[in-house]
Amino acid sequence: MSKILVWLSGGVDSAVVAYLLREAGHEVSCGFMINYISETEDCPTLADIEEAKKVAEYLGLPFHTFDFREEYEKRIVNYIYEGYQKWLTPNPDILCNNLVKFDCFLEEALEYGFDKIATGHYARIIESGGKCPPDKGGAQRAGFFFDYIPYNQELTELAQQNRKNPNPYEKKFWYDILKTPELSKYKFTKQKPLLNYIADFYCSELQLIIEIDGDSHSENIEYDKKRSEELYQYGIRILRYTNSEVKWNIQWIYTDLITFIEDNPPASPPPLSGGQSTFHLLKWVDSDKDQTYFLSRLNQFQLSHAFFPIGHLTKPEVREIARKAGLPNAERKDSQGLCFIGKVSMKEFLEKRLEKKTGNILDIHGKVLGQHEGAFSYTIGQRKGIQVGGGPALFVIAKDAVNNTITVGTEAELELYSSELAAIDWHWIGKIRKFPFTARAKIRYRQEDQDIECVQDGEGRVRVRFSSPQRAITSGQTVVIYDGDELIASGIIE
């Protein structure tokens, strides 16, 4: 039996997950993530945590809370504002899964000795091939599998304390360097126990440790030399920067680190076979509520430590299990609104920080039909909120950031449809396919899968060509690629 940390959201799905795992004999604990709290919005966090507590108490399971408000603000909220400022439309739910639930929460679970995290997502994970080496310091990230590095369990508690109380230089390095767009794609772990040492920052994919020293690199020469020699036998390299360099030369550090990675790129992922497991992400049994779209940025490491126990059940079956088990939230309605933020409109949320800027609303011929108060709050294909009265229903079909205008037209307008898109930040979940290839795709949640061809278009850029024109392809959103029921790749629409 496994030791599993269940993410309790306060909803019925995760409650049933905890119940089923307990009944199956696993060692189960429950965790709740505090990501966002607001007294001025319809924020569900406080109500959700009370529901989660009731479930854990009813089931007789340990209950823990994890405060990720700082991480959520930096990784999700700021990304949303920055995206809309650039006239993009990011998807916060996808980001939250990749960068908070299956990163921060998973990281905490592994540090506390859990084997996996379990959630109430409507999706399935199937493992094929042999078993992966145990994750004891030689963490498997992004489909990269390295040799097992001995792990000193006694250092775990100290590492956890260090992570909760970073010094200002480590904190600055984390957010100003490692969480920049160029470097955030690499999965760095803070305060990672390796051998008999604790690394300030560790990335398995790059096999790289970054240390933030005191005011001099020469304070612990012998200690550092010994550690470097011991870790080098596992292929791990160490970069060191001083507190002063972090404080005064952050741009130089950024350039130096980028240059190092370019000169020492991560090894190509080995074929996911030959004794190593491949984890496949498959659609839920009910395609109407399938949630793989929101899990499309997960990697092999994350999937190897994830468990979706209700992936084979329909929603009515989940409700019936909750009722028969007497769970206190069996009749609670499913949550709606922005991930962890609640029932606030995106327009209201954006207006908290983004300045309103009046501009013209145009038809496809350039005629002024009215005015808007901020083009950032409009998305391609949007119908509601267009302040133009009379005539047929109008949709946003184009946005011009330079001239601060939005163009509207009827649903039949040609500009609303396109037969291809370009995607960047391409992400393979498992096996890498050879271009070109045919598959199926969707550009929004609950859209029916569309026949496509994927063609490589330069480094890190893929052109997705649809067999039939698609309505309202939106920059910043995610295109997700399927081979049958299996989600194989995703990219950010350019």
C-alpha positions in Angstrom: 0.0 0.0 0.0 1.1 3.6 -0.8 1.5 6.7 1.4 -0.7 9.2 -0.4 -1.5 12.9 0.2 -4.9 13.8 -1.2 -5.6 17.3 -2.3 -8.9 18.2 -0.8 -10.6 21.1 -2.6 -13.7 21.2 -0.5 -15.7 19.6 -3.4 -17.2 16.2 -3.6 -14.8 14.7 -6.2 -11.7 15.0 -4.0 -13.7 13.9 -0.9 -14.6 10.7 -2.8 -11.0 10.2 -3.7 -9.9 10.3 0.0 -12.7 7.9 0.9 -11.8 5.4 -1.8 -8.1 5.4 -1.0 -8.8 4.9 2.7 -11.1 2.0 1.9 -8.5 0.5 -0.3 -6.1 0.4 2.6 -3.6 3.1 1.6 -2.0 5.4 4.2 -3.9 8.5 3.5 -3.5 12.1 4.6 -5.4 15.2 3.4 -4.0 18.5 2.3 -5.6 21.9 1.5 -3.8 24.6 -0.5 -4.3 28.2 0.5 -3.6 30.0 -2.7 -5.7 33.1 -2.7 -7.8 35.0 -0.1 -9.7 38.2 -0.7 -12.3 39.9 1.5 -13.6 42.1 -1.4 -14.4 39.4 -3.9 -16.6 36.3 -3.8 -13.6 34.3 -2.8 -14.3 30.6 -2.0 -11.1 29.8 0.0 -12.5 30.2 3.5 -15.7 28.2 2.8 -13.7 25.5 0.9 -11.2 25.0 3.8 -14.1 24.4 6.2 -15.7 21.8 3.9 -12.3 20.1 3.5 -11.8 20.0 7.3 -15.2 18.4 7.7 -14.4 15.7 5.2 -11.1 14.8 6.7 -12.6 14.7 10.2 -15.5 12.6 9.1 -13.1 10.1 7.5 -10.7 10.2 10.4 -7.7 11.3 8.3 -4.9 13.7 9.1 -5.5 17.2 7.7 -2.7 19.7 6.7 -2.8 23.1 5.2 -0.2 24.5 2.7 0.1 28.2 2.3 1.1 28.9 -1.3 -0.3 32.5 -1.6 3.1 33.9 -2.4 3.8 31.3 -5.1 0.3 31.7 -6.5 0.7 35.4 -6.7 4.0 35.2 -8.4 3.3 32.3 -10.8 -0.4 32.7 -11.6 -1.9 36.1 -10.7 1.1 38.1 -12.1 1.2 35.9 -15.2 -2.5 36.6 -15.8 -2.0 40.4 -15.6 1.2 40.4 -17.6 -0.5 38.3 -20.3 -3.5 40.6 -20.6 -1.2 43.6 -20.7 0.4 42.0 -23.8 -3.1 41.5 -25.2 -2.8 37.7 -24.7 -5.4 35.5 -23.0 -3.6 33.0 -20.7 -5.3 30.1 -19.1 -4.9 30.2 -15.3 -6.3 26.8 -14.7 -3.7 25.1 -16.8 -1.0 27.2 -15.1 -2.2 26.4 -11.7 -2.1 22.6 -12.3 1.4 22.7 -13.7 3.0 25.4 -11.4 1.1 25.0 -8.1 -0.8 21.7 -7.6 1.7 19.4 -9.4 4.7 21.5 -8.4 4.5 23.2 -5.0 2.0 20.8 -3.5 3.7 17.7 -5.0 7.1 19.0 -3.9 5.8 19.4 -0.3 4.3 15.9 -0.4 7.5 14.3 -1.5 9.5 16.2 1.1 7.2 14.8 3.8 7.7 11.3 2.6 4.5 10.7 0.5 4.7 8.4 -2.5 2.1 10.2 -4.6 -0.5 13.0 -4.5 -4.1 12.2 -5.4 -6.7 14.6 -6.8 -10.3 14.5 -8.1 -9.4 15.3 -11.7 -11.5 13.6 -14.3 -8.6 12.0 -16.2 -6.7 8.7 -16.3 -3.0 7.8 -16.0 -1.8 4.5 -17.4 1.8 3.3 -16.8 3.6 1.1 -19.4 7.0 -0.4 -19.4 9.3 -1.1 -16.4 9.5 0.7 -13.2 11.3 4.0 -12.8 14.2 4.3 -10.4 13.0 5.6 -6.9 12.8 9.3 -6.5 15.2 9.8 -3.6 17.2 12.8 -4.5 17.7 11.9 -8.2 14.3 13.3 -9.0 12.9 12.5 -12.4 11.7 15.7 -14.1 10.3 16.4 -17.5 10.8 12.9 -18.8 14.5 12.8 -17.8 15.6 9.8 -15.8 18.9 9.8 -14.0 20.7 7.4 -11.7 19.6 7.0 -8.2 21.4 9.4 -5.8 21.5 8.3 -2.2 19.2 10.4 0.0 19.9 11.4 3.6 16.5 11.3 5.3 17.9 13.1 8.4 18.3 16.3 6.4 14.7 16.4 5.3 13.4 18.3 8.3 16.2 20.9 8.1 15.6 21.4 4.4 11.9 22.0 5.0 12.8 24.6 7.6 15.2 26.3 5.2 12.6 26.4 2.5 10.1 28.1 4.8 12.7 30.7 5.9 14.8 31.6 2.9 17.3 34.4 3.2 16.6 37.5 1.2 19.3 36.7 -1.4 17.9 33.2 -2.1 14.4 34.7 -2.3 15.6 37.3 -4.8 17.4 34.7 -6.9 14.3 32.5 -7.0 11.9 35.1 -8.3 14.2 37.4 -10.3 16.2 34.6 -12.0 14.6 31.2 -11.8 11.1 32.3 -12.3 11.8 34.5 -15.4 10.1 33.2 -18.5 13.3 31.9 -20.0 14.3 29.8 -16.9 10.9 28.9 -15.4 10.6 26.1 -17.9 13.3 24.2 -15.9 12.0 22.6 -12.7 14.3 23.9 -10.0 13.7 22.6 -6.4 14.6 24.7 -3.4 16.6 23.3 -0.5 17.0 19.8 -1.9 18.8 17.1 0.2 21.4 15.3 -1.9 23.9 12.9 -0.3 24.9 14.6 2.9 24.3 18.1 1.7 21.4 20.5 1.1 21.5 22.2 -2.3 20.1 25.8 -2.4 18.6 25.1 -5.8 18.6 21.9 -7.8 17.4 21.0 -11.3 17.4 17.3 -12.2 16.8 18.0 -15.9 20.0 20.1 -16.1 21.8 18.1 -13.4 22.7 21.4 -11.9 23.0 22.8 -8.4 23.1 26.6 -7.8 24.5 27.8 -4.5 24.2 31.3 -3.0 27.3 31.8 -0.9 28.1 34.5 1.6 30.1 37.6 0.7 33.0 35.5 -0.6 33.4 32.3 -2.6 36.4 31.3 -0.5 34.7 30.9 2.9 34.4 27.1 2.7 36.9 26.1 0.0 37.6 22.6 1.4 34.0 21.8 2.1 32.9 23.0 -1.3 35.6 21.1 -3.1 34.7 17.9 -1.3 31.0 18.3 -2.1 31.7 19.1 -5.8 33.9 16.0 -6.1 31.3 13.7 -4.5 28.4 15.1 -6.6 30.4 15.2 -9.8 30.5 11.4 -9.8 26.7 11.5 -10.3 27.1 14.0 -13.2 25.9 17.0 -11.2 27.6 20.4 -11.6 27.6 23.3 -9.2 27.4 27.0 -9.9 28.0 29.5 -7.1 27.1 33.2 -6.8 27.7 35.4 -3.8 25.1 37.5 -1.9 26.7 40.7 -3.2 26.4 39.4 -6.8 22.7 38.6 -6.3 22.2 42.0 -4.8 24.1 44.2 -7.2 24.7 42.1 -10.4 21.4 40.2 -11.0 21.5 40.9 -14.8 25.0 39.5 -15.0 24.0 36.4 -13.1 21.0 35.9 -15.4 23.2 36.2 -18.5 25.8 33.9 -17.0 23.3 31.2 -16.2 21.6 31.4 -19.6 25.1 31.1 -21.2 26.0 28.1 -19.0 22.8 26.3 -20.0 23.3 27.0 -23.7 26.9 25.7 -23.5 25.8 22.7 -21.3 22.3 21.8 -22.6 20.3 19.1 -20.9 20.7 15.7 -22.4 18.1 14.6 -24.9 15.5 12.5 -23.1 16.2 8.8 -23.5 13.6 6.6 -25.2 10.9 5.9 -22.7 11.4 2.2 -22.8 13.9 -0.5 -21.9 13.0 -0.9 -18.3 11.7 2.6 -17.7 8.1 3.4 -17.3 6.1 5.8 -19.5 3.1 7.5 -18.0 0.2 8.1 -20.4 -2.4 10.8 -19.7 -5.8 9.6 -21.1 -9.2 11.2 -21.3 -11.9 10.5 -18.7 -14.7 8.1 -19.4 -17.2 11.0 -19.8 -15.8 13.1 -22.7 -18.1 16.0 -21.8 -16.4 16.6 -18.4 -12.9 15.3 -19.3 -10.2 17.5 -17.7 -7.1 16.4 -19.5 -7.1 19.8 -21.3 -6.2 21.5 -17.9 -3.5 18.9 -17.3 -1.8 19.3 -20.6 1.4 20.9 -19.3 2.3 18.1 -16.9 5.4 16.1 -17.4 6.6 12.5 -16.8 7.8 13.3 -13.3 4.5 14.9 -12.3 2.5 12.1 -13.8 4.6 9.4 -12.1 3.7 10.9 -8.7 0.0 11.6 -9.5 -3.1 9.4 -8.9 -6.6 10.1 -10.3 -8.7 7.4 -8.5 -12.1 8.5 -10.0 -10.9 8.5 -13.6 -13.0 5.4 -14.4 -16.2 6.8 -12.8 -18.9 9.0 -14.2 -20.1 12.1 -12.2 -23.4 10.4 -11.2 -21.4 7.5 -9.9 -19.1 9.8 -7.9 -22.1 11.5 -6.3 -23.7 8.2 -5.4 -20.6 7.0 -3.7 -20.5 10.2 -1.7 -24.1 9.8 -0.6 -23.7 6.1 0.4 -20.5 7.0 2.3 -22.3 9.8 4.1 -19.7 12.4 3.1 -20.7 15.8 4.6 -20.3 17.5 1.2 -22.1 14.9 -0.9 -24.6 17.4 -2.2 -22.3 20.4 -2.6 -22.3 22.0 -6.0 -19.3 22.0 -8.2 -17.1 25.1 -8.1 -17.2 27.7 -10.8 -15.1 30.7 -11.7 -11.4 31.4 -11.8 -9.1 28.8 -10.2 -9.1 29.5 -6.5 -10.3 33.1 -7.0 -14.0 32.5 -7.3 -17.0 34.0 -9.0 -15.5 37.3 -10.1 -15.6 38.2 -13.8 -12.2 38.4 -15.5 -13.0 42.0 -16.4 -13.5 43.0 -12.8 -10.4 41.0 -11.8 -8.2 42.7 -14.4 -9.5 46.2 -13.6 -8.0 45.9 -10.1 -4.5 46.4 -11.5 -4.7 47.3 -15.2 -5.5 50.9 -16.1 -8.6 51.5 -18.3 -7.8 53.0 -21.7 -10.6 54.1 -23.9 -10.4 53.1 -27.6 -12.6 52.5 -30.6 -14.7 49.6 -31.5 -14.6 49.0 -35.3 -16.4 46.9 -37.8 -14.5 45.0 -40.4 -14.5 48.0 -42.8 -12.9 50.3 -40.1 -16.1 52.2 -39.3 -16.3 53.3 -35.6 -19.3 51.6 -33.9 -18.6 52.7 -30.3 -15.9 52.8 -27.6 -14.4 50.3 -25.1 -12.8 51.1 -21.8 -10.0 48.6 -22.0 -9.2 46.2 -24.8 -7.3 43.9 -22.5 -10.6 42.6 -21.1 -11.9 41.3 -24.5 -11.0 38.0 -26.0 -11.3 36.7 -29.5 -14.8 35.3 -30.1 -16.3 37.2 -27.1 -19.9 38.3 -27.5 -21.0 39.7 -24.1 -19.9 43.1 -23.0 -19.6 44.7 -26.5 -21.1 48.2 -26.1 -22.8 48.4 -29.5 -26.6 48.4 -29.7 -28.9 47.2 -32.4 -28.4 44.8 -35.3 -27.2 41.2 -35.3 -25.1 39.7 -32.5 -21.5 40.9 -32.7 -18.3 39.1 -31.7 -14.7 40.3 -31.2 -12.8 39.1 -34.2 -9.5 41.1 -33.9 -7.5 43.3 -31.4 -5.0 45.9 -32.4 -2.6 46.7 -29.5 -0.8 49.5 -31.3 -4.0 51.5 -32.0 -5.9 50.3 -29.0 -8.9 49.1 -31.0 -11.0 46.0 -31.2 -12.8 44.8 -34.4 -16.2 43.2 -34.2 -18.3 41.3 -36.7 -21.0 38.7 -37.1 -20.3 35.1 -36.4 -20.2 34.4 -40.1 -17.4 37.0 -40.7 -14.4 35.3 -42.3 -12.0 37.0 -39.9 -13.4 35.0 -37.0 -12.1 31.7 -38.5 -8.7 30.4 -39.3 -7.4 27.1 -40.7 -4.0 27.1 -38.8 -2.2 28.4 -35.8 1.4 28.7 -34.6 2.2 27.3 -31.2 5.3 28.1 -29.1 6.7 26.6 -25.9 5.9 23.1 -27.3 5.6 20.4 -24.6 5.7 16.7 -25.1 4.1 14.7 -22.3 5.9 11.5 -23.1 7.2 10.1 -26.4 8.5 12.6 -28.9 6.8 12.3 -32.3 8.6 12.9 -35.6 7.2 15.9 -37.6 5.1 16.1 -39.6 2.4 14.0 -38.1 -1.4 13.8 -38.0 -3.5 13.8 -34.9 -6.5 15.5 -33.3 -6.6 18.7 -31.3 -8.6 21.3 -29.4 -8.1 24.9 -28.7 -10.4 25.3 -25.8 -12.0 23.2 -23.1 -15.0 21.1 -24.1 -14.4 21.7 -27.8 -14.8 18.6 -29.9 -11.4 17.2 -31.1 -10.4 18.4 -34.6 -8.4 16.7 -37.3 -5.0 18.3 -37.7 -1.5 18.1 -39.1 1.5 19.3 -37.0 4.5 20.7 -38.8 7.7 21.9 -37.2 8.2 25.6 -38.0 11.6 26.5 -36.6 13.1 25.9 -33.2 10.5 25.4 -30.5 7.7 26.5 -32.9 5.0 24.2 -34.4 2.4 25.0 -37.0 -1.0 23.3 -36.4 -3.1 23.0 -39.5 -6.8 22.1 -39.2 -8.8 20.2 -41.7 -11.7 22.7 -41.2 -11.5 26.4 -40.2 -11.6 27.0 -36.4 -13.6 29.7 -34.7 -11.8 32.3 -32.5 -8.3 31.0 -32.2 -6.9 33.1 -29.3 -3.3 34.1 -28.6 -2.1 33.0 -25.2 -4.5 30.0 -24.9 -3.4 26.4 -25.2 -3.7 24.0 -28.1 -3.8 20.4 -26.9 -2.9 17.4 -29.1 -4.4 13.9 -28.8 -3.7 10.6 -30.3 -7.0 8.8 -29.7 -7.8 9.2 -26.0 -4.1 10.0 -25.1 -3.0 13.6 -24.7 0.5 13.7 -26.2 1.5 17.3 -26.5 0.5 21.0 -26.1 1.7 24.4 -27.0 0.9 28.1 -26.3 -0.9 29.7 -29.2 1.2 32.6 -30.6 
